[in-house]
């Protein structure tokens, strides 16, 4: 399975999210320690009420610690926000990848759409007596291309339902190709066999429509690709 740009984006975003959350945790721990130091210094200040010099020194130290505390709070919140942002981006990229067709599946559907239309046209003209040899050659070529769908499998990064729709489509295309390969022009001219293939193609077109609907692919884009 090829690693796509979206895979790298997911890995990068997730890595950044982990790093940011780790930094946020570190600053949070330091914040707790600063708070403890402030309490300790304030406790000592209370004990040194009479010693004005030491009291002033401790006061300056408390002010310095409070500034550090504020900075640690800001950094902790900033890295927490960035961590959440990167996690959200990573999850979005994964969701997009799981619900949208990748390059190979897009090419498979575009090719399948073209082949089904071409097979329908070839079968529609099969009853005409002229050019039988050419028609036989065309049928064999189309059957070979349809059979090639047997090596196609849906991208495992897609949702389970998406994979089910695509794999069913690929399997039916392969079956149509294998069956057509065993037929001659003469046998396809027989009414019963001809009607059987028309019914098979109609069923595959319905499966194809389900795939297009599930992945929100417009039929017009497939028409343009095949021009």
C-alpha positions, 0 to 999 in steps of 0.5 A: 500500500502506497503512502499518500500525501494524506498519510504523511499529513496524518503522521505529521499532524499526529506527531506534532499533536503528541509533541505539543501535549507533551510540552503542555504537560511539562509546563503544567508540572513546572507550574505546580512546582512554582506554586509550591515555591510561592507557598514556601516563600510566603510561609517564610515571609510570615515567619520573618515579619520583623526582618524588613530586609529579608521580607523585602527580598522574599517579596521580590522573589514572590513577584518573580515567581508569580511572573514565571507562573503566569508565563508557564500558564500561558505556555501550557494553555498555548501548547494544549490548544496547539495539541488539540488543533493538530489532533483535530487536523489529523482526525479530519485528514483520516476521516477525509481519506476514509470517505473519499476515493484515492487515485487508484479507485478513482481511476478504477471507477472512471474506467469501469464507467467507460467500459460498461457504456461501451459494452452496452453499445456493443451488445446493442449492435450485436444483432446486426449481421455485418462485421461479425469478426470486428464485433467478436474482436471488440467483445474479446478486448472488452472482456479482457479489460473487464476481467482485469478488475479481478486484481483490483481491491478497494483501498483498505484506508476507506470505511468498511462500507466503502470497501464493501461497495467497491469490492462488490463492484470490482467483483461483478465487473470481473465476472461479467468479463469472464462470462463475456469472454466465453461467448461468441457473437452468434451466441450473444445474438440468441434472445435468451443469452442477450437478455441475460447479459442486458440484465447483468449489466443493468445490475452492475450499473445499479451497483455502480450508481450505489458506489457513485452515490456513496462517494458523492462522485458526479456522473458528469465528471466521469463523462468528461474523463472518458472524452 
